[in-house]
Amino acid sequence: MKPIKVFFDRAGNTLNVWFDDPEKEYTSEETSEEVVLVKDKDGKLIGFEVLNYLAADEAKNVTVLPIESAVVS
C-alpha cells in the first residue's frame, strides 16, 4: 500500500492529497465545489486539490496541518 501524501500550499491556499505518484498526473477536472480531481492517463483518480482551503488570514499563519487518520472496518 502506498502512503497518502498531503500538502498545503500556503501561497495558493490549496490542499493537495495524493493517492499515487504526483508525476503520473495527466488530466484534471474541476468540480462545482472548488475541488479539482486529478487523474492519470488511464482515467484513474490519483489525487485531488481543494481550492481556497482556509480563510485568507488563517492560511498566512499555518505551520502544521491537523490531520486525523484511522482505519475502520
N, C-alpha and C positions, 0 to 999 in steps of 0.2 A: 504494500500500500504506500502510495506517495504521500508526503506531508502536504497539508493545505498551507499555502503561503498567503499572508495578509499584509498589505502595505497601505499606509496612509500617506498621501501626497499633500503636504501642508499648503504648498503654493497653489495647487489646483483644487484643493479641498475635495479630493476624491478618495474613496476607499476601494482598493483593488483586492479581490480574492481569487486565487488561482488553485485549481484542482489538478493542473498539469503544467508542463513547462511553458512559461510565457512566450518563449521563442516559437512555439507552434501556432501562435495567433495568425489566423488567415483572414477572418472577417469578423465584423461586429454588427450588432443590431440594437438600436436604442428603443427601449420600451417607453410607454407613456408615463412611467413613474420615476423618471430620471435614473434608470438603471440600464447599463449597456451590457448585453450578453456577448461574450467573446467565444468564438468557435474556431476549431481547427479546419483544415482543408476538407475533412470528411463531414463537416457539419456538426461534430460532437462539441458539446458545451465544455469548455476548459476553464472558464472563469467568468467573473462579472465585475463591473465597476459601478459604484454608487456615486453619482454626481451630487455636489453640494451636501456632502456627508454631515458636516457640522455647521452651526451658525458661525458667521464670519469671525466674531470675537472669540469663540471657543477654538477655532482652527488655529489661530495665532499662537496659542499657549500650549498646544498638545505636545507632550514629550513621550507619553506612553499610552497605548490603547488598552482599555479594559476589555479583555477578551475572556469569555467563559466558554468552556468546552466540556462535553460529556459524551459518553457512549450509552445509548439507550437500546434496550432490547424488547 
